Amino acid sequence: QVQLVESGGGLVQPGGSLRLTCAASGIRVSSNTLAWYRQAPGKERERVAYMSMYSNTNYADSVKGRFTISRDNAKNMVYLQMNSLKPEDTAVYYCNKIIGGSATLPWGQGTQVTVSS
């Protein structure tokens, strides 16, 4: 059974940093394209970053230069390092496996990130 579990969210002040973790089971992160998404209240879910099986990365314009996606193949985890956080980064963050640009797995619980002073 494939499962992705997000963690690492919290409350942070503007300009602060957080690192999110996506722990995978049932799939190998090194053999799949994994992405981070977020959904803010009243808004549609949007993809913020992904890393391909070849370690290519892609970022939404809104987070480029501030967020970094990475993975640890041995731990079978994917990370999202978020720096210079802004209030507009406040959202529930999710990870998912993508194929052809689309998420393919049921959404998990996500992890809440709140950026506020």
trRosetta pair geometry for C-beta under 8 A, 3 or more apart (Angstrom, degrees):
i j d omega theta_ij theta_ji phi_ij phi_ji
1 25 7.6 22 89 111 73 102
1 26 5.3 -97 95 -88 35 146
2 24 7.8 -24 -162 -165 79 87
2 25 7.2 166 -148 92 37 59
2 26 3.7 -148 -94 104 46 134
2 27 5.2 31 -126 -24 108 106
2 97 7.5 -46 174 -5 143 140
2 105 6.0 -112 114 -118 127 130
3 24 7.4 156 86 -154 54 44
3 25 4.8 0 55 57 96 100
3 26 5.8 97 11 10 67 124
3 108 7.6 91 -168 -92 73 120
4 22 5.5 -6 -172 -174 102 103
4 23 7.2 154 -156 75 49 46
4 24 5.5 -12 -103 -101 77 72
4 25 8.0 -169 -73 26 38 64
4 34 7.9 162 -119 -139 140 114
4 95 5.1 -126 165 89 135 102
4 96 6.6 -175 52 -96 161 39
4 97 7.3 -176 -45 -27 140 84
4 105 6.5 108 7 95 119 154
4 108 5.6 -127 86 -30 80 137
5 22 7.1 150 71 -156 39 51
5 23 4.7 -19 60 57 96 98
5 25 7.9 23 -2 4 105 102
5 108 6.1 -170 -105 -160 43 156
5 109 7.7 19 -141 32 70 101
6 9 7.6 40 142 -23 106 108
6 20 6.4 -11 -164 -178 95 111
6 21 7.2 150 -154 84 47 52
6 22 5.5 -19 -96 -99 69 74
6 93 6.3 -171 -173 101 148 82
6 94 6.0 -115 -37 -124 152 40
6 95 5.6 155 -80 5 102 95
6 108 5.9 154 3 89 96 133
6 109 6.9 -146 48 73 98 75
6 110 5.4 -5 58 -142 146 28
6 111 4.3 -133 131 -16 107 103
7 20 7.1 158 83 -158 38 66
7 21 5.1 -17 64 62 87 99
7 23 7.2 16 11 -7 111 107
7 111 5.5 147 -118 -87 18 141
8 18 6.3 135 149 168 96 100
8 19 5.6 -84 -171 100 142 56
8 20 4.2 174 76 -119 129 43
8 21 4.8 121 -32 8 130 81
8 111 5.9 55 52 154 62 165
9 18 6.8 45 -126 171 38 151
9 20 6.4 25 -61 -103 69 100
9 92 7.9 -26 -97 -133 165 53
9 93 6.4 167 -80 32 118 109
9 110 8.0 36 -28 148 148 73
9 111 3.5 171 -14 150 117 96
9 112 4.7 145 135 68 149 41
9 113 4.6 -114 -140 -65 100 65
9 114 7.8 79 170 -1 104 69
10 18 6.3 179 43 -117 94 132
10 112 7.7 92 -66 91 17 77
10 113 7.0 8 43 -119 39 57
10 114 7.3 -86 133 37 32 83
11 114 4.7 -21 -107 74 70 108
11 116 6.7 -47 -157 45 96 96
12 16 3.8 -141 173 87 111 139
12 17 7.2 -144 -162 51 153 20
12 18 5.6 -134 -33 -47 151 109
12 85 5.6 64 99 60 127 155
12 113 7.4 -23 19 -164 109 84
12 114 7.3 149 25 83 62 57
12 115 5.7 -25 75 -108 85 69
13 16 4.9 103 60 -26 66 123
13 115 7.3 54 167 -161 12 68
13 116 7.3 -65 -114 87 47 32
13 117 5.4 58 -140 -100 92 66
14 85 6.4 -135 -135 96 41 76
14 86 6.0 34 -136 -124 95 40
14 87 6.1 -33 -84 -41 110 78
14 115 5.8 84 -83 168 61 104
14 116 7.6 30 -38 -111 83 10
14 117 5.9 -39 7 -51 100 98
15 84 6.1 -23 -134 -135 47 51
15 85 6.7 -53 25 51 11 67
16 85 5.3 -30 66 35 67 117
16 115 7.3 -172 48 -129 101 92
17 81 7.2 -6 -169 -176 110 80
17 82 6.2 163 -152 90 60 60
17 83 4.8 -9 -104 -106 104 62
17 84 7.7 22 -78 -14 80 37
17 85 6.7 172 -87 -18 31 106
18 82 5.0 -1 59 57 79 110
18 85 6.8 42 6 -58 97 144
18 113 6.2 -170 60 -126 160 113
19 79 5.8 -12 -175 -168 100 112
19 80 7.0 163 -157 80 52 48
19 81 5.1 -15 -108 -104 89 66
19 82 7.1 -178 -85 19 37 73
20 36 7.0 108 84 -126 140 135
20 79 6.6 149 80 -160 56 56
20 80 4.2 0 52 52 108 99
20 82 7.0 45 -8 -11 99 113
20 93 5.6 -75 -114 105 163 147
20 95 8.0 170 134 -47 121 109
20 111 6.0 168 -135 66 109 140
20 113 7.5 -66 -69 -63 121 123
21 77 5.7 -21 -164 -171 95 125
21 78 7.6 138 -161 78 48 46
21 79 5.7 -21 -101 -104 60 75
22 34 6.7 176 95 173 148 135
22 36 7.3 -149 -38 -88 136 87
22 77 6.3 149 75 -162 55 68
22 78 4.3 -13 58 62 113 93
22 79 7.3 -156 19 -72 79 29
22 80 7.7 60 -17 -13 104 96
22 95 3.5 15 -113 4 146 165
23 75 7.9 -75 -122 148 83 96
23 76 7.2 62 -161 103 62 86
23 77 5.3 -27 -100 -104 57 95
24 27 5.6 -72 174 68 123 85
24 28 7.6 128 113 -128 136 13
24 29 5.1 152 23 -56 151 97
24 34 7.4 -97 -66 -100 138 144
24 76 5.0 -114 66 157 94 96
24 77 6.7 -179 10 -94 83 38
24 78 7.0 58 -28 -4 115 96
25 76 7.3 87 -81 127 48 141
27 31 7.3 -133 177 68 83 101
27 32 5.6 10 162 -14 126 149
27 97 6.5 -13 103 -76 172 143
28 31 4.3 56 81 16 110 108
28 32 6.7 144 80 -2 59 96
28 73 7.6 28 -178 -152 95 85
28 76 6.5 -92 -134 -121 53 104
29 32 6.3 -80 -140 51 31 95
29 34 5.6 -26 -143 -22 90 144
29 71 5.0 -163 137 -161 133 138
29 72 8.0 53 68 63 145 44
29 73 6.5 -146 73 -110 98 57
29 76 5.4 150 0 -157 106 57
29 77 6.8 -77 -18 45 159 9
29 78 5.4 -174 -143 -51 140 96
30 53 6.6 73 158 -147 43 79
30 71 7.1 176 -76 121 64 139
30 73 4.3 40 -63 -123 124 112
31 53 5.5 16 -158 -128 23 126
32 53 5.9 92 9 -74 7 102
32 97 5.2 -39 167 -135 137 109
33 50 5.9 31 173 172 98 119
33 51 6.9 -171 -148 92 63 42
33 52 4.6 -21 -104 -118 100 57
33 53 6.0 -76 -58 -26 66 76
33 97 6.9 104 75 -162 60 64
33 98 5.1 -65 105 65 108 85
33 99 7.2 142 48 -81 115 47
34 50 6.6 178 94 -150 37 77
34 51 6.0 -5 60 56 81 87
34 71 7.0 107 48 -84 135 132
34 78 4.7 -133 112 -68 148 163
34 95 6.0 9 180 -177 104 109
34 96 7.3 167 -152 86 65 30
34 97 5.9 -43 -99 -99 66 56
34 98 7.3 138 -122 11 17 84
35 47 5.4 -27 171 -146 135 111
35 48 8.0 143 176 50 88 57
35 49 6.6 175 -152 94 69 46
35 50 3.6 -31 -97 -95 90 99
35 51 7.8 174 -83 18 50 56
35 95 6.8 163 85 -152 42 63
35 96 5.8 -22 62 63 90 77
35 97 7.7 122 17 -130 82 11
35 98 4.8 36 -6 -18 126 127
35 103 7.1 -110 59 -88 124 87
36 47 7.3 118 85 -160 47 64
36 48 5.1 -45 100 60 98 100
36 49 4.9 17 43 54 106 89
36 50 7.3 -164 19 -76 62 53
36 67 8.0 -128 73 168 146 140
36 69 6.3 -161 0 -99 118 118
36 78 7.6 -161 -55 130 94 121
36 80 4.7 57 -76 -73 163 141
36 93 6.1 -7 -171 -173 103 105
36 94 7.2 150 -157 81 55 43
36 95 5.5 -35 -96 -96 62 74
37 45 5.2 28 165 175 127 104
37 46 6.4 167 -156 86 81 32
37 47 5.1 -49 -98 -99 82 53
37 48 6.5 150 -120 4 25 83
37 93 7.1 159 85 -156 46 55
37 94 4.7 -18 64 65 97 95
37 95 7.4 163 18 -95 77 23
37 96 6.3 9 -2 11 120 113
37 103 7.0 -32 -35 -69 145 137
38 45 7.1 176 91 -150 26 67
38 46 6.2 -20 61 61 74 80
38 48 5.5 36 1 -29 106 127
38 89 7.7 -51 -180 -167 170 62
38 91 3.8 76 173 109 110 145
38 92 6.7 158 -154 78 66 41
38 93 4.8 -27 -97 -99 88 69
38 94 7.1 168 -86 18 35 73
38 113 7.6 -49 -129 37 125 122
39 43 6.4 -175 -163 84 63 84
39 44 7.1 -85 -126 149 92 25
39 45 4.1 -41 -77 -94 107 73
39 46 7.4 143 -86 12 55 64
39 91 5.6 154 70 -170 27 108
39 92 5.3 -17 59 57 86 92
39 94 7.3 22 -1 -2 100 115
39 110 7.6 -67 34 -118 103 163
40 43 4.4 29 66 34 90 127
40 88 7.7 -36 -91 -169 156 60
40 90 6.2 81 -123 95 103 71
40 91 4.2 -71 -72 -95 68 97
40 92 8.0 172 -82 16 30 65
41 91 8.0 -151 -13 -113 58 63
43 46 7.5 -34 140 -17 116 107
43 91 7.8 -62 61 -112 123 114
45 94 7.3 -19 -148 33 126 130
46 60 6.7 57 147 -93 115 157
47 50 6.6 -11 179 -39 123 106
47 60 6.6 157 100 -55 64 112
47 98 7.8 38 -117 -77 141 150
48 59 6.9 -6 162 -152 61 70
48 60 4.9 -73 -134 11 49 121
48 62 7.4 -77 -127 71 90 101
48 63 5.1 45 -168 8 104 152
48 67 6.3 0 152 82 117 169
48 80 7.5 61 93 -144 124 141
48 93 7.8 -45 20 -130 140 101
49 57 6.7 -9 -170 -170 99 97
49 58 6.7 166 -150 86 53 53
49 59 4.9 -7 -101 -105 88 71
49 60 7.0 -94 -56 2 58 79
49 63 6.7 -86 -49 91 103 139
49 67 5.8 -136 -44 119 139 125
49 68 7.9 134 -142 -169 162 12
49 69 4.2 177 139 -39 132 127
49 80 6.4 148 51 -119 136 107
50 57 7.0 173 88 -147 46 54
50 58 5.4 0 52 52 86 96
50 69 6.8 -84 -164 74 3 175
50 98 6.1 -47 -126 31 144 140
51 55 6.4 -14 -173 -138 103 40
51 56 7.1 160 -154 79 53 42
51 57 5.1 -18 -99 -96 76 79
51 69 4.9 -156 -39 122 109 123
51 70 7.2 106 -68 -108 158 18
51 71 6.0 -161 90 -21 154 115
51 78 6.8 -174 39 -139 126 117
52 55 6.7 -54 71 17 74 15
52 56 4.4 13 29 50 120 92
52 57 7.7 -139 8 -67 76 35
57 69 5.6 168 -136 59 118 107
59 63 5.4 -120 -177 84 110 93
59 64 4.5 140 102 -88 128 74
59 67 6.2 159 -135 72 125 103
59 69 7.6 -178 -82 -4 91 108
60 63 5.2 62 66 22 90 97
60 64 7.0 -137 91 -36 40 84
61 64 5.6 -36 -140 0 34 121
62 88 7.6 -102 -175 119 125 123
63 66 5.4 -107 -167 62 61 101
63 67 4.0 -3 165 10 119 124
63 82 7.7 -61 -152 -125 118 90
63 89 7.6 95 -98 -109 101 108
64 67 7.7 -49 -79 41 20 85
66 82 6.8 25 140 -158 92 61
66 83 5.3 -143 -167 71 68 75
66 84 4.7 -102 -131 60 111 108
66 85 7.6 140 170 -75 128 42
67 80 6.0 -12 -168 -174 110 93
67 81 6.7 154 -158 83 53 56
67 82 5.1 -10 -106 -105 88 68
67 83 7.3 -176 -80 25 39 69
68 80 7.4 156 78 -157 43 46
68 81 4.4 -7 57 56 95 108
68 83 7.8 27 0 1 98 106
69 78 6.8 -4 -170 -179 95 100
69 79 7.0 159 -154 84 47 57
69 80 5.6 -18 -99 -102 71 71
69 81 7.9 -160 -73 22 24 74
70 78 7.3 168 90 -157 38 58
70 79 4.9 -11 63 57 85 105
70 81 7.0 24 9 -8 111 107
71 77 6.6 176 -153 95 68 49
71 78 4.6 -28 -100 -104 93 67
71 79 6.8 179 -87 13 37 76
72 75 4.1 21 106 35 122 107
72 76 7.4 -45 93 8 77 19
72 77 5.0 11 48 56 100 93
72 79 7.4 55 -12 -19 94 111
73 76 7.0 24 -170 -77 34 48
78 95 6.0 145 75 -143 127 149
80 93 7.0 -129 58 175 153 145
80 95 8.0 -166 -25 -79 119 106
82 85 5.7 56 141 -80 108 101
82 89 6.8 140 -173 -179 136 150
82 113 7.3 22 59 -143 167 154
85 89 5.0 -106 -157 51 84 149
85 113 7.7 -130 -143 170 138 121
85 115 4.6 -152 145 -108 114 134
86 89 5.1 113 58 -11 69 99
86 115 6.0 89 102 120 22 157
87 90 5.9 -18 -179 -14 52 114
87 115 5.0 -149 -99 98 36 102
87 116 6.3 71 -116 -87 94 60
88 115 7.8 -35 33 63 31 132
89 113 6.3 -55 133 120 93 128
89 115 5.1 60 62 -7 97 143
90 113 6.3 -152 -128 105 42 75
90 114 5.1 35 -130 -129 103 49
90 115 5.1 -129 -60 29 85 81
90 116 7.1 44 -81 -43 135 92
91 112 7.9 -151 113 -143 29 55
91 113 6.1 6 56 56 59 98
92 110 4.0 57 166 136 105 146
92 111 6.9 151 -158 69 68 26
92 112 5.4 -36 -100 -94 74 63
92 113 7.5 158 -103 18 23 73
93 110 5.9 151 71 -164 35 94
93 111 5.4 -29 60 62 92 81
93 112 7.8 162 14 -98 77 14
93 113 5.6 40 -16 -7 116 117
94 107 5.6 -27 -150 -152 153 97
94 108 6.2 160 -141 51 96 84
94 110 4.4 -56 -73 -97 83 95
94 111 8.0 158 -76 16 43 66
95 108 7.5 4 51 27 71 127
96 103 4.0 9 130 -139 152 108
96 104 6.9 153 166 36 104 57
96 105 5.4 -167 -149 47 87 97
96 107 6.9 -46 -79 -102 122 66
97 103 7.2 105 70 -152 46 60
97 104 5.1 -52 91 50 94 107
97 105 5.3 77 31 -16 97 114
98 101 6.2 -10 173 -151 122 11
98 102 6.1 156 -151 73 84 25
98 103 5.6 -49 -94 -86 79 45
98 104 6.5 154 -117 -8 27 94
99 102 6.5 -32 67 60 62 79
99 104 5.2 43 12 -53 103 136
103 107 7.6 32 149 -75 149 84
107 110 7.2 -3 170 -45 103 99
